[in-house]
Amino acid sequence: MKVGQNGATSATGGMAVGLLAAVCFGHFLNDGIGSIIPAALPILRDAHGLTFAEVGLITLIVQITSSLLQPVVGLATDRHPTRYALALGMCFTFAGLILLGRAASFSAILLSVALIGCGSAVFHPESARIAQFASGGRKGLAQAIFQVGGNAGMAVGPLAAAFVVVPYGQPSIAWFASMAAFAACLFVWVGREGVALELRERIFAKKTEEKKGADSPGFGLTKRGLIAFFAMLLILMFSKQVYIATLQNFFTFYLIDTFGLDIDRAQYALFGFLVMSALGTVAGGPLTDRFGRRIVILWSILGAAPFALALPWVGLAGVIALALTVSFIMSSAFTAILVWALDAAPERVGMVSGLFFGLSFGMGGLATAAFGYAADVFGLHTMFAAASLLPLAGFIAFLLPVDGTRKRA
């Protein structure tokens, strides 16, 4: 294995382990900070007398800022890779945390979470592209490692809320700005090494194409076929992300209002839900590399449907067990969907990753706002019953082409 300057693996070597580990840890910090918001929603609701619709609007603002900006950021950095974009994005997150800890009005809360959303909008397409180029050809594993950092960070949020935000209240949210400051320093190095690695990988890929010839982007599909392909992937992403986002943002409320759990115990249940999401992501990467994207997508989304449909109709122990099961199964789909989309447009890695990250966050936010309104009007139980139909969209995966990477067991 050849190693480049500062420890980055060269294009002719294998996986850039050090850089990938740094991106994974950066994802842990970024999403750990972001998960403070849904974990702190009960605190904000009680402190400011918010309705479920206003709770959903807070999440909507976070996700919409990410959704609108991520494809733009990805397209810009595809054309002009920027070393310090990651660090700059984390500065927005730093400012948002400081403001959220001191926000005295609903409008100030919305502004603060919008700043945090802007930081996430910069982070995800940039870091996903670095993970793609650092993969050494093992794209499913690399994206799984990258994703598990984020999922692990999201799992820490409820614990942080239980041990910090619950006892010390809204002002303690600003304490997490120190994590954002550390992440900004880390991202200075990650951005510099990531841009250098990307340039080497592009040069190597160009030489390889000239010598051997490369498969055409889009797997030989026509333009119309490629549009349909991306549309199906986006629908599958929609069903996965919307259902997971609904559970993540309203799971604690459901346990509190339906079964009488206190906030601390409900946060522990949410922590378990997010841990299973991280474990599912870890499993999804190697499974994608081994069995192919289509099989993993079918198993992940459609396979979760029976558990999701049963969830609103069981007791407390059953709800928690089914939620953890659904979280594990559905979380393995993201890696397969993202890797397939990136392979279909190798010259637009940043834009495609921003599009899928952005749309997944944005669609989750829109759905959370809509389901929050439904919870106000019809009740949490009816809302959860309606949301449980979303995994049935997994039937669309039968229309996807059979990818050539599949290895039959």
C-alpha positions as CSV (number, residue, x, y, z in Angstrom):
1,M,0.0,0.0,0.0
2,K,1.4,3.4,-1.0
3,V,0.9,6.2,1.5
4,G,0.8,9.8,0.5
5,Q,1.9,12.9,2.5
6,N,0.5,13.3,6.0
7,G,-0.6,9.7,6.1
8,A,-3.2,9.8,3.4
9,T,-3.4,6.6,1.3
10,S,-2.6,7.2,-2.4
11,A,-4.9,6.4,-5.2
12,T,-3.1,3.1,-6.0
13,G,-3.3,2.0,-2.4
14,G,-6.3,0.8,-0.3
15,M,-8.7,2.5,2.0
16,A,-7.4,5.8,3.6
17,V,-8.1,4.6,7.1
18,G,-6.9,7.6,9.0
19,L,-8.8,10.1,7.0
20,L,-11.9,7.9,7.0
21,A,-11.7,7.6,10.8
22,A,-11.4,11.3,11.2
23,V,-14.5,11.8,8.9
24,C,-16.4,9.3,11.0
25,F,-15.5,11.0,14.2
26,G,-16.4,14.4,12.7
27,H,-19.8,12.9,11.7
28,F,-20.2,11.7,15.3
29,L,-19.6,15.3,16.6
30,N,-21.8,16.9,13.9
31,D,-24.8,14.6,14.3
32,G,-24.3,14.4,18.1
33,I,-24.7,18.1,18.2
34,G,-27.7,18.0,15.8
35,S,-29.4,15.3,17.9
36,I,-29.5,17.6,20.9
37,I,-32.4,19.4,19.2
38,P,-34.9,16.5,19.0
39,A,-33.8,15.3,22.4
40,A,-34.4,18.7,23.9
41,L,-37.8,19.2,22.3
42,P,-39.7,18.2,25.4
43,I,-37.7,20.8,27.4
44,L,-38.3,23.5,24.8
45,R,-42.0,22.6,24.7
46,D,-42.5,22.9,28.5
47,A,-40.3,26.1,28.7
48,H,-42.2,28.0,26.0
49,G,-45.6,26.3,26.0
50,L,-45.3,25.0,22.4
51,T,-47.9,22.9,20.6
52,F,-47.0,19.7,18.6
53,A,-47.3,21.7,15.4
54,E,-44.7,24.2,16.7
55,V,-42.5,21.3,17.8
56,G,-42.8,19.9,14.2
57,L,-42.0,23.4,12.8
58,I,-38.7,23.5,14.7
59,T,-37.6,20.2,13.2
60,L,-38.9,21.4,9.8
61,I,-36.7,24.5,9.9
62,V,-33.6,22.4,10.7
63,Q,-34.3,20.0,7.9
64,I,-35.3,22.6,5.3
65,T,-32.2,24.6,5.7
66,S,-30.2,21.4,5.2
67,S,-32.3,20.3,2.2
68,L,-32.1,23.6,0.3
69,L,-28.4,24.2,0.8
70,Q,-26.9,20.7,0.6
71,P,-27.2,20.1,-3.2
72,V,-26.0,23.7,-3.8
73,V,-23.0,23.1,-1.6
74,G,-22.3,19.8,-3.2
75,L,-22.5,21.2,-6.7
76,A,-20.2,24.1,-5.9
77,T,-17.5,21.9,-4.2
78,D,-17.7,19.4,-7.1
79,R,-16.5,22.2,-9.4
80,H,-14.2,23.9,-6.9
81,P,-13.1,21.6,-4.0
82,T,-12.6,23.9,-0.9
83,R,-10.4,23.0,2.0
84,Y,-12.1,24.9,4.7
85,A,-15.7,24.5,3.9
86,L,-16.2,21.9,6.7
87,A,-14.7,24.1,9.3
88,L,-16.8,27.1,8.1
89,G,-20.0,25.1,8.3
90,M,-19.2,24.1,11.9
91,C,-18.9,27.8,12.8
92,F,-22.6,28.2,11.8
93,T,-23.4,25.3,14.2
94,F,-21.4,26.9,17.0
95,A,-23.3,30.2,16.6
96,G,-26.7,28.3,16.5
97,L,-25.9,26.5,19.8
98,I,-25.0,29.7,21.6
99,L,-28.2,31.4,20.4
100,L,-30.4,28.3,21.2
101,G,-29.2,28.2,24.7
102,R,-30.3,31.8,25.2
103,A,-33.4,32.0,23.0
104,A,-36.3,33.7,24.8
105,S,-38.9,33.5,22.0
106,F,-40.1,31.0,19.4
107,S,-38.7,33.1,16.6
108,A,-35.2,33.1,18.2
109,I,-35.5,29.3,18.5
110,L,-36.3,29.0,14.8
111,L,-33.3,31.3,13.9
112,S,-30.9,29.3,16.1
113,V,-31.9,25.9,14.7
114,A,-31.7,27.3,11.1
115,L,-28.0,28.2,11.8
116,I,-27.4,24.6,13.0
117,G,-29.2,23.3,9.8
118,C,-26.8,25.5,7.7
119,G,-23.8,23.8,9.4
120,S,-25.2,20.4,8.6
121,A,-25.9,21.4,5.0
122,V,-22.2,22.1,4.5
123,F,-20.9,19.1,6.4
124,H,-22.8,16.2,4.8
125,P,-22.0,16.5,1.1
126,E,-18.4,17.5,1.8
127,S,-17.7,14.6,4.2
128,A,-19.7,12.0,2.1
129,R,-17.5,12.9,-0.9
130,I,-14.3,12.5,1.2
131,A,-15.6,9.1,2.4
132,Q,-16.3,8.0,-1.2
133,F,-12.7,8.9,-2.3
134,A,-11.2,7.4,0.8
135,S,-12.9,4.1,0.3
136,G,-10.2,2.4,-1.8
137,G,-13.0,0.7,-3.8
138,R,-14.9,-0.7,-0.8
139,K,-17.6,1.9,-1.1
140,G,-20.3,0.2,1.0
141,L,-18.0,-0.3,3.9
142,A,-16.6,3.2,3.7
143,Q,-20.0,4.8,3.7
144,A,-21.1,2.5,6.5
145,I,-18.2,3.6,8.6
146,F,-19.0,7.2,7.8
147,Q,-22.7,6.8,8.6
148,V,-22.1,4.9,11.8
149,G,-20.3,7.9,13.2
150,G,-23.3,10.0,12.6
151,N,-25.7,7.4,14.0
152,A,-23.6,7.0,17.1
153,G,-23.6,10.8,17.5
154,M,-27.3,10.8,17.2
155,A,-27.6,8.1,19.9
156,V,-25.6,10.3,22.3
157,G,-28.1,13.2,22.0
158,P,-30.8,11.7,24.2
159,L,-28.2,10.8,26.9
160,A,-26.9,14.3,26.8
161,A,-30.4,15.6,27.1
162,A,-31.1,13.3,30.0
163,F,-27.9,14.1,32.0
164,V,-27.4,17.7,31.0
165,V,-30.4,19.5,29.4
166,V,-33.1,17.9,31.6
167,P,-31.5,18.9,35.0
168,Y,-30.0,22.2,33.9
169,G,-32.6,23.4,31.4
170,Q,-32.4,25.3,28.1
171,P,-29.3,27.3,28.9
172,S,-27.2,24.1,29.1
173,I,-27.7,23.6,25.3
174,A,-25.0,26.3,24.8
175,W,-22.5,24.2,26.6
176,F,-22.3,21.9,23.6
177,A,-20.8,24.7,21.6
178,S,-17.4,23.5,22.9
179,M,-18.0,20.4,20.8
180,A,-18.6,22.5,17.7
181,A,-15.4,24.4,18.3
182,F,-13.4,21.2,18.6
183,A,-15.0,19.8,15.4
184,A,-14.1,23.0,13.5
185,C,-10.5,22.5,14.4
186,L,-10.6,18.9,13.3
187,F,-12.3,19.8,10.1
188,V,-9.4,22.1,9.1
189,W,-7.2,19.0,8.8
190,V,-9.9,16.8,7.3
191,G,-10.7,19.3,4.6
192,R,-7.0,19.8,3.6
193,E,-6.3,16.1,3.4
194,G,-9.6,15.3,1.8
195,V,-9.1,17.8,-1.1
196,A,-5.6,16.5,-1.7
197,L,-6.9,12.9,-1.8
198,E,-9.7,13.7,-4.1
199,L,-7.4,15.3,-6.6
200,R,-5.1,12.2,-6.6
201,E,-8.1,9.9,-7.0
202,R,-9.5,11.8,-9.9
203,I,-6.1,11.8,-11.7
204,F,-5.8,8.1,-11.1
205,A,-9.3,7.4,-12.3
206,K,-8.8,9.4,-15.5
207,K,-5.6,7.4,-16.3
208,T,-7.4,4.1,-15.6
209,E,-10.2,5.0,-17.9
210,E,-7.8,6.0,-20.7
211,K,-5.9,2.6,-20.4
212,K,-8.8,0.2,-19.8
213,G,-12.0,2.0,-20.6
214,A,-14.6,2.5,-17.9
215,D,-18.2,1.5,-17.7
216,S,-20.3,4.4,-18.7
217,P,-21.9,6.4,-15.8
218,G,-25.5,5.5,-15.3
219,F,-25.0,1.7,-15.9
220,G,-25.9,2.1,-19.5
221,L,-29.4,3.4,-18.8
222,T,-31.0,6.0,-21.1
223,K,-31.5,9.5,-19.8
224,R,-35.2,8.7,-19.1
225,G,-34.2,5.4,-17.5
226,L,-31.7,7.2,-15.3
227,I,-34.3,9.7,-14.2
228,A,-36.7,6.9,-13.3
229,F,-33.9,5.1,-11.5
230,F,-33.1,8.2,-9.3
231,A,-36.8,8.8,-8.8
232,M,-37.3,5.3,-7.4
233,L,-34.3,5.7,-5.1
234,L,-35.7,9.0,-3.8
235,I,-39.1,7.4,-3.1
236,L,-37.4,4.6,-1.2
237,M,-35.3,7.2,0.7
238,F,-38.5,9.1,1.4
239,S,-40.3,6.1,3.0
240,K,-37.2,5.2,5.0
241,Q,-36.3,8.7,6.3
242,V,-39.8,9.9,6.9
243,Y,-40.7,6.9,9.1
244,I,-37.4,7.0,11.0
245,A,-37.7,10.8,11.5
246,T,-41.3,10.4,12.8
247,L,-40.3,7.8,15.3
248,Q,-37.2,9.7,16.3
249,N,-39.0,13.0,16.9
250,F,-42.2,11.8,18.5
251,F,-41.1,8.5,20.1
252,T,-40.5,10.1,23.5
253,F,-43.8,12.0,23.4
254,Y,-45.6,8.7,22.5
255,L,-44.1,6.9,25.4
256,I,-44.8,9.8,27.8
257,D,-48.3,10.5,26.8
258,T,-49.5,7.0,26.0
259,F,-47.7,5.0,28.8
260,G,-47.0,7.6,31.4
261,L,-43.2,7.3,31.2
262,D,-41.1,10.2,32.7
263,I,-38.8,12.2,30.5
264,D,-35.6,10.4,31.6
265,R,-36.9,6.9,30.9
266,A,-38.3,8.0,27.6
267,Q,-34.9,9.4,26.6
268,Y,-33.3,6.1,27.5
269,A,-35.7,4.4,25.1
270,L,-34.8,6.9,22.4
271,F,-31.1,6.2,23.0
272,G,-31.7,2.5,22.4
273,F,-33.6,3.3,19.2
274,L,-30.7,5.4,17.9
275,V,-28.1,2.8,19.0
276,M,-29.9,0.2,16.9
277,S,-29.9,2.6,14.1
278,A,-26.1,2.8,14.3
279,L,-25.8,-1.0,14.5
280,G,-28.0,-1.3,11.4
281,T,-25.9,1.1,9.5
282,V,-22.8,-0.9,10.4
283,A,-24.4,-4.1,9.1
284,G,-25.7,-2.3,5.9
285,G,-22.3,-1.5,4.5
286,P,-20.7,-5.0,4.3
287,L,-24.0,-6.5,3.3
288,T,-24.2,-4.0,0.4
289,D,-20.7,-4.9,-0.8
290,R,-21.5,-8.6,-0.5
291,F,-25.1,-9.1,-1.7
292,G,-25.7,-6.0,-3.7
293,R,-27.8,-2.9,-3.3
294,R,-31.2,-4.1,-4.5
295,I,-31.3,-7.0,-2.1
296,V,-30.3,-4.9,0.9
297,I,-32.9,-2.2,0.0
298,L,-35.7,-4.8,-0.3
299,W,-34.8,-6.4,3.0
300,S,-34.3,-3.1,4.8
301,I,-37.4,-1.2,3.8
302,L,-40.0,-3.8,2.9
303,G,-38.7,-6.2,5.5
304,A,-39.4,-3.6,8.2
305,A,-43.1,-3.2,7.2
306,P,-44.6,-6.0,9.4
307,F,-42.9,-4.7,12.5
308,A,-43.9,-1.1,11.7
309,L,-47.5,-2.0,11.1
310,A,-47.7,-3.9,14.4
311,L,-46.1,-1.1,16.5
312,P,-49.1,1.1,17.3
313,W,-51.2,-1.9,18.5
314,V,-49.0,-3.4,21.3
315,G,-48.1,-2.5,24.9
316,L,-45.1,-0.6,26.2
317,A,-42.6,-3.5,26.0
318,G,-43.8,-4.4,22.5
319,V,-43.6,-0.8,21.3
320,I,-40.0,-0.4,22.5
321,A,-39.0,-3.9,21.1
322,L,-40.6,-3.2,17.7
323,A,-39.2,0.3,17.5
324,L,-35.7,-1.0,18.1
325,T,-36.2,-3.8,15.5
326,V,-37.5,-1.3,12.8
327,S,-34.6,1.1,13.6
328,F,-32.0,-1.7,13.0
329,I,-33.6,-3.1,9.8
330,M,-34.4,0.2,8.1
331,S,-31.1,1.9,8.9
332,S,-29.2,-0.5,6.7
333,A,-30.9,0.9,3.6
334,F,-29.3,4.3,3.5
335,T,-25.8,3.0,2.6
336,A,-27.1,0.9,-0.3
337,I,-29.2,3.8,-1.7
338,L,-26.4,6.3,-1.4
339,V,-23.7,4.1,-2.9
340,W,-25.9,3.2,-5.8
341,A,-26.8,6.8,-6.5
342,L,-23.1,7.9,-6.3
343,D,-22.0,5.2,-8.7
344,A,-24.6,6.4,-11.2
345,A,-23.2,9.9,-11.2
346,P,-19.4,9.6,-10.4
347,E,-18.7,13.1,-11.6
348,R,-21.2,14.7,-9.3
349,V,-20.4,13.0,-6.0
350,G,-20.9,16.1,-3.9
351,M,-24.1,17.1,-5.6
352,V,-25.7,13.6,-5.4
353,S,-24.7,13.1,-1.8
354,G,-26.0,16.6,-1.0
355,L,-29.2,15.8,-2.9
356,F,-29.9,12.6,-1.1
357,F,-28.7,13.8,2.3
358,G,-30.6,17.1,1.8
359,L,-33.8,15.5,0.5
360,S,-33.8,12.8,3.3
361,F,-33.4,15.5,5.9
362,G,-35.9,17.9,4.2
363,M,-38.5,15.2,3.6
364,G,-38.1,14.0,7.2
365,G,-38.7,17.6,8.4
366,L,-41.7,18.1,6.2
367,A,-43.2,14.9,7.4
368,T,-42.5,15.7,11.0
369,A,-44.3,19.0,10.7
370,A,-47.3,17.3,8.9
371,F,-47.4,14.4,11.4
372,G,-47.1,16.9,14.3
373,Y,-50.2,18.7,13.0
374,A,-51.9,15.3,12.7
375,A,-51.0,14.4,16.2
376,D,-52.6,17.7,17.4
377,V,-55.8,17.0,15.5
378,F,-56.2,13.2,15.6
379,G,-53.9,12.1,18.5
380,L,-50.5,10.5,18.6
381,H,-51.8,6.9,18.3
382,T,-53.6,7.7,15.0
383,M,-50.6,9.5,13.7
384,F,-48.3,6.5,14.4
385,A,-50.8,4.2,12.8
386,A,-50.8,6.3,9.6
387,A,-47.0,6.5,9.6
388,S,-46.6,2.8,9.8
389,L,-47.8,2.4,6.2
390,L,-44.7,4.1,4.9
391,P,-42.4,1.1,4.7
392,L,-44.8,-0.5,2.3
393,A,-43.2,1.7,-0.4
394,G,-40.4,-0.9,-0.3
395,F,-42.3,-2.8,-3.0
396,I,-40.9,-0.2,-5.5
397,A,-37.5,-1.8,-5.0
398,F,-38.7,-4.8,-7.1
399,L,-38.6,-2.3,-10.1
400,L,-34.9,-1.5,-9.6
401,P,-32.3,-3.2,-11.9
402,V,-30.4,-6.1,-10.6
403,D,-27.0,-4.7,-9.8
404,G,-24.0,-6.6,-11.0
405,T,-22.2,-6.5,-7.6
406,R,-24.5,-9.1,-6.1
407,K,-23.0,-12.3,-4.9
408,R,-25.5,-15.1,-4.2
409,A,-25.0,-16.8,-0.9
